[in-house]
Amino acid sequence: MNILKKIILGASVLAAAVSLTSCEGGLSTPTQSSFDESVVFSNYQLAEYNVFSIYEVFGHTNCHRGRYLPWYGFNTDIELYLSTTEDDKRDIAAYAILANNSQLNLDNGPYNELLVGVERANLCIKGIRTYGNVEEDPKMATLLGEALTARALLYTELLKAYGEVPARFEPITPETIYVNKADKDVIFKQLLSDLEEAFNYMKWPAQSTVTSTTDRPSLAFAKGLYARLALMASGYSLRPDEGKVGTGDMGSVRLSNDPELSKEALYPKALAALKDVIDNAGLSLIDFEQLWRDFNNMDLTAGKEVIYSLPQSDSRGRWNYTFAVRNEGSTVWSPTASNRGGTVGPTPSFYYKYGANDVRRDISCVNFKFKKDSDQVDKQMLAGVDNWYFGKFRFDWMQKVPYTGGNDDGIKPVYMRYADILLMAAEIANSSAMGAARDEDYAKARLLEVRKRAYKGHEAEAEAYVDGLSGEEEVFNAIVDERAFEFVGEMLRKSDLIRWNLLKVKMDEANEELEKFYNREAPYNNFGPAVWYKYAADGVTLQTYGFKPGELATTSTGPEGDGWICYTDSKGEATDYFKLGETGQKKIGSFYSNDPDTRQWWPIPAVTLTNSQGALKNDYGF
């Protein structure tokens, strides 16, 4: 039985053992039924089904499937919501969300559903500790480690989106149904402690049946998540003033005041965890294009680059539905006349930040869409200068489980991969917070691993770049850039920018670059302004001239060779491709509507506040 079927069965078993109803945080008091805890959690198979039930919330209609993943992670300096229509959807992207936002003000939205998952994890952890004989049964110990890691995963998602949330680490009782938010330092310390315990129980990727696929957490994931949480906890974020969480305090962007969560305290432990993964997990970087072909083919084989994928059934989830290269009525790869994909894309100017020999550029940032031509032939077509898409995510690469055209695509989003392990290790090793243990050479070596993969066939260029870096600030800035090039479209950037205290800074820089791009100011004046195109022998794949630096073209002068056609406007007249139009004018300044440093989090939804009996209150002026 595969994990996805077990997740559904596990939810059913847990429902038989424990009744959960929507209340504050989506939870109410547990009630006994015909399944006794001592029976459920002393039996490995039943206990395993209950652990699987923790993940079931990810597939809920308004949790990760249709609300969290399609809306968390943008706008940033590299990822931009494409629509300029003023509505509740754009308000989320533009840091203008309110507690009554129609997309997230739901009693079954991500805030409540993630806390349902937390309660399930709490029940599993308590049950396995009490009845699982963990000291003598290594299989039960592994389940405990998985449950602890799953709870840390759920809380990571809550902390990323909401900032402060209730601290729930025991099953709910009548006395604890209604509680206020907690200082997130309390939650960070508990999660880090939980993961340290889980290290003792878990196995490396592909080293056991449990870790044979990437949709179950492994020791590598637990250690990587530990490092990710350590970076968040010790980094900057919007926080209420000390002792004022849940009072309506406006707060400020600052570091934690808790010495246990300082960089000096956490970085050595986080780096040790990352080094263990690097040295012992058996993971490696694979060819960049193959990585994303495997992703779209739903390859969950553990032991390669992907460390953890969020589990969903093959008929659930809206990742490519939301983020794939735009499909406008092409029915070969997306068998529906409805538009699919292309809700968010790379900032139009970001393509030009990559080096000419960086293989990630033409995979990560594409300017075509799939559409039927006038002869009803499905093919790639120019998307217009305003609409760039994430080429990592493509319906035409979904072959093992082809997209059927509905509201769900089955894609299992990549949550962590080995490149992140390397770049987190580089960042921490480079930091002066490591004191005398700061190791710039180690940091540069890890950065070089990622850079060399990106410059396949031009590795000497990558080596020269990294060799030329010197000093903590220069290496840090290179890592900031590298994480952008490597992870664009994977929705890691927002959390990174927050912890670096660079959210508004980097978006302001990107806006300035976007304005230069649309006005054809240097360095955006050494290509185009016209774009010429033709098709490869397959009649589908678009070939272009005029996009890349050095490809200078006009409406009358294009590339050498036969078959090239100059891009034409709606009147069928050859025109400059990169000229500023109405949509481009709207995109300039569209990164945020409110200062993003004062709107780093989503508010707890109004419906949840109402149901909390006055226990919950939003901060930050919401």
CORCOR-V806314 format. One record per residue. PSI is psi in radians with two decimals (* if undefined). Layout:
BEGIN
psi=PSI
psi=PSI
END
This chain:
BEGIN
psi=2.22
psi=2.92
psi=-0.58
psi=-0.65
psi=-0.65
psi=-0.60
psi=-0.80
psi=-0.76
psi=-0.71
psi=-0.70
psi=-0.64
psi=-0.75
psi=-0.76
psi=-0.65
psi=-0.56
psi=-0.52
psi=-0.57
psi=2.35
psi=2.22
psi=2.27
psi=2.79
psi=2.26
psi=-2.59
psi=2.16
psi=0.22
psi=0.37
psi=2.73
psi=-3.07
psi=2.45
psi=2.53
psi=2.51
psi=2.64
psi=-2.78
psi=-0.33
psi=2.09
psi=2.50
psi=-0.68
psi=-0.52
psi=-0.83
psi=-0.83
psi=0.05
psi=-0.13
psi=2.12
psi=-0.83
psi=-0.78
psi=-0.70
psi=-0.70
psi=-0.75
psi=-0.67
psi=-0.63
psi=-0.71
psi=-0.55
psi=-0.41
psi=-0.72
psi=-0.26
psi=-0.49
psi=-0.43
psi=-0.50
psi=-0.05
psi=2.52
psi=-0.81
psi=0.29
psi=-2.20
psi=-0.66
psi=-0.86
psi=0.01
psi=-0.90
psi=-1.03
psi=-0.71
psi=-0.19
psi=-0.24
psi=2.42
psi=-0.04
psi=2.83
psi=2.62
psi=-2.95
psi=-0.28
psi=-0.14
psi=2.16
psi=2.27
psi=2.26
psi=-0.56
psi=2.46
psi=0.15
psi=2.29
psi=1.88
psi=-3.08
psi=-0.51
psi=-0.84
psi=-0.53
psi=-0.64
psi=-0.84
psi=-0.60
psi=0.32
psi=0.68
psi=0.32
psi=2.51
psi=2.92
psi=-0.38
psi=0.31
psi=2.23
psi=-0.42
psi=-0.54
psi=-0.15
psi=1.29
psi=2.44
psi=-0.25
psi=0.53
psi=-3.09
psi=-0.61
psi=-0.93
psi=-0.73
psi=-0.66
psi=-0.63
psi=-0.47
psi=-0.78
psi=-0.69
psi=-0.75
psi=-0.72
psi=-0.72
psi=-0.74
psi=-0.73
psi=-0.71
psi=-0.78
psi=-0.81
psi=-0.76
psi=-0.76
psi=-0.70
psi=-0.69
psi=-0.73
psi=-0.06
psi=-0.10
psi=0.86
psi=-0.60
psi=-0.52
psi=-0.22
psi=1.76
psi=-0.50
psi=-0.71
psi=-0.62
psi=-0.70
psi=-0.71
psi=-0.68
psi=-0.78
psi=-0.69
psi=-0.74
psi=-0.71
psi=-0.71
psi=-0.69
psi=-0.70
psi=-0.69
psi=-0.67
psi=-0.83
psi=-0.75
psi=-0.57
psi=-0.76
psi=-0.70
psi=-0.80
psi=-0.68
psi=-0.66
psi=-0.65
psi=-0.15
psi=-1.45
psi=2.35
psi=2.93
psi=2.54
psi=1.84
psi=1.84
psi=0.20
psi=2.63
psi=2.59
psi=2.48
psi=2.94
psi=-0.52
psi=-0.28
psi=0.32
psi=-0.82
psi=1.99
psi=2.73
psi=3.05
psi=2.73
psi=2.73
psi=2.25
psi=-0.30
psi=-0.65
psi=-0.73
psi=-0.78
psi=-0.81
psi=-0.66
psi=-0.76
psi=-0.73
psi=-0.72
psi=-0.73
psi=-0.78
psi=-0.64
psi=-0.67
psi=-0.75
psi=-0.52
psi=-0.58
psi=-0.28
psi=-0.34
psi=2.85
psi=2.75
psi=2.80
psi=2.40
psi=0.21
psi=0.04
psi=2.92
psi=-0.69
psi=-0.66
psi=0.45
psi=-0.31
psi=2.80
psi=-0.03
psi=0.20
psi=2.47
psi=2.48
psi=3.10
psi=-0.63
psi=-0.70
psi=-0.76
psi=-0.73
psi=-0.65
psi=-0.70
psi=-0.61
psi=-0.81
psi=-0.72
psi=-0.75
psi=-0.64
psi=-0.70
psi=-0.71
psi=-0.84
psi=-0.64
psi=-0.04
psi=-3.06
psi=2.67
psi=2.83
psi=2.17
psi=2.52
psi=2.81
psi=2.76
psi=2.21
psi=0.14
psi=0.35
psi=2.31
psi=0.38
psi=0.00
psi=0.20
psi=2.46
psi=-0.55
psi=-3.09
psi=2.85
psi=2.09
psi=3.00
psi=2.83
psi=2.59
psi=-0.04
psi=2.05
psi=-0.43
psi=-0.29
psi=0.33
psi=2.81
psi=-0.70
psi=-0.59
psi=-0.68
psi=-0.55
psi=-0.78
psi=-0.70
psi=-0.69
psi=-0.72
psi=-0.65
psi=-0.71
psi=-0.74
psi=-0.71
psi=-0.60
psi=-0.73
psi=-0.81
psi=-0.72
psi=-0.48
psi=-0.16
psi=-0.25
psi=0.40
psi=2.83
psi=2.84
psi=2.42
psi=3.01
psi=2.32
psi=-0.77
psi=-0.70
psi=-0.61
psi=-0.81
psi=-0.44
psi=-0.74
psi=-0.72
psi=-0.88
psi=-0.39
psi=0.14
psi=0.73
psi=1.98
psi=0.33
psi=2.16
psi=2.81
psi=0.12
psi=-2.07
psi=-0.73
psi=2.25
psi=-0.72
psi=2.39
psi=2.40
psi=2.24
psi=2.29
psi=2.75
psi=2.91
psi=-0.07
psi=0.46
psi=2.74
psi=2.68
psi=0.77
psi=-1.12
psi=-0.60
psi=-0.62
psi=-0.78
psi=-0.13
psi=2.88
psi=2.34
psi=2.38
psi=2.04
psi=1.44
psi=0.00
psi=2.12
psi=0.12
psi=-0.89
psi=-0.35
psi=1.56
psi=1.07
psi=2.57
psi=-0.15
psi=2.65
psi=2.45
psi=2.57
psi=3.14
psi=0.48
psi=-0.65
psi=2.61
psi=3.07
psi=2.55
psi=2.29
psi=-0.59
psi=-0.19
psi=-0.58
psi=-0.64
psi=0.01
psi=-0.41
psi=2.65
psi=2.70
psi=-0.51
psi=0.20
psi=1.96
psi=-0.31
psi=-0.46
psi=-0.97
psi=-0.06
psi=-0.70
psi=-0.59
psi=1.95
psi=2.66
psi=0.62
psi=2.85
psi=2.90
psi=2.29
psi=2.74
psi=2.39
psi=-3.03
psi=-0.36
psi=0.21
psi=0.56
psi=2.24
psi=2.22
psi=2.99
psi=2.40
psi=2.66
psi=2.39
psi=-0.15
psi=2.56
psi=-0.41
psi=-0.25
psi=1.65
psi=2.53
psi=2.83
psi=1.85
psi=-0.09
psi=-0.47
psi=1.96
psi=2.27
psi=-0.59
psi=-0.22
psi=-0.01
psi=1.66
psi=-0.67
psi=-0.81
psi=1.48
psi=2.56
psi=2.33
psi=-0.04
psi=-0.04
psi=-2.75
psi=-0.06
psi=2.61
psi=-0.19
psi=-0.10
psi=2.37
psi=1.78
psi=2.39
psi=2.15
psi=-0.57
psi=2.43
psi=2.96
psi=-0.58
psi=-0.61
psi=-0.69
psi=-0.81
psi=-0.76
psi=-0.55
psi=-0.72
psi=-0.72
psi=-0.78
psi=-0.79
psi=-0.77
psi=-0.52
psi=-0.27
psi=2.45
psi=-0.23
psi=-0.29
psi=-0.10
psi=-2.35
psi=-0.29
psi=0.00
psi=2.33
psi=1.56
psi=-0.63
psi=-0.74
psi=-0.74
psi=-0.79
psi=-0.59
psi=-0.69
psi=-0.71
psi=-0.71
psi=-0.61
psi=-0.77
psi=-0.73
psi=-0.67
psi=-0.66
psi=-0.70
psi=-0.54
psi=0.79
psi=2.20
psi=-0.20
psi=0.70
psi=-0.54
psi=-0.58
psi=-0.71
psi=-0.74
psi=-0.73
psi=-0.68
psi=-0.88
psi=-0.70
psi=-0.54
psi=-0.10
psi=2.47
psi=2.31
psi=2.69
psi=-0.81
psi=-0.76
psi=-0.74
psi=-0.73
psi=-0.82
psi=-0.62
psi=-0.66
psi=-0.70
psi=-0.79
psi=-0.74
psi=-0.66
psi=-0.56
psi=-0.86
psi=-0.67
psi=-0.70
psi=0.18
psi=2.33
psi=-0.18
psi=0.02
psi=0.64
psi=-0.32
psi=-0.72
psi=-0.83
psi=-0.68
psi=-0.87
psi=-0.63
psi=-0.87
psi=-0.43
psi=-0.10
psi=0.74
psi=0.23
psi=-1.04
psi=-0.68
psi=-0.86
psi=-0.61
psi=-0.62
psi=-0.72
psi=-0.75
psi=-0.63
psi=-0.69
psi=-0.70
psi=-0.67
psi=-0.69
psi=-0.73
psi=-0.72
psi=-0.88
psi=-0.47
psi=0.07
psi=0.65
psi=2.69
psi=2.41
psi=0.35
psi=0.58
psi=0.29
psi=0.51
psi=2.85
psi=-2.59
psi=-0.22
psi=2.75
psi=2.28
psi=2.64
psi=2.78
psi=-3.14
psi=2.54
psi=3.08
psi=-0.43
psi=-0.13
psi=0.08
psi=-0.75
psi=2.16
psi=2.33
psi=2.37
psi=2.79
psi=2.25
psi=-0.19
psi=-0.75
psi=2.56
psi=2.33
psi=-0.24
psi=1.46
psi=2.20
psi=2.60
psi=3.11
psi=-0.28
psi=-0.28
psi=1.96
psi=-2.78
psi=2.84
psi=2.70
psi=2.94
psi=2.78
psi=-0.03
psi=2.44
psi=2.38
psi=2.41
psi=2.39
psi=2.73
psi=-3.01
psi=-0.29
psi=0.01
psi=0.28
psi=2.38
psi=2.38
psi=2.81
psi=2.28
psi=-0.58
psi=0.22
psi=2.61
psi=2.11
psi=-2.98
psi=-0.74
psi=-0.74
psi=-0.68
psi=-0.66
psi=-0.55
psi=-0.61
psi=2.13
psi=0.12
psi=0.05
psi=-0.63
psi=2.65
psi=-0.52
psi=2.74
psi=1.98
psi=-0.41
psi=-0.30
psi=0.01
psi=0.79
psi=-0.39
psi=2.79
psi=2.54
psi=2.64
psi=2.29
psi=2.62
psi=-0.67
psi=-0.61
psi=-0.67
psi=-0.75
psi=-0.72
psi=-0.09
psi=0.03
psi=0.56
psi=0.03
psi=-0.52
psi=2.54
psi=2.37
psi=2.55
psi=-3.02
psi=0.38
psi=0.13
psi=*
END
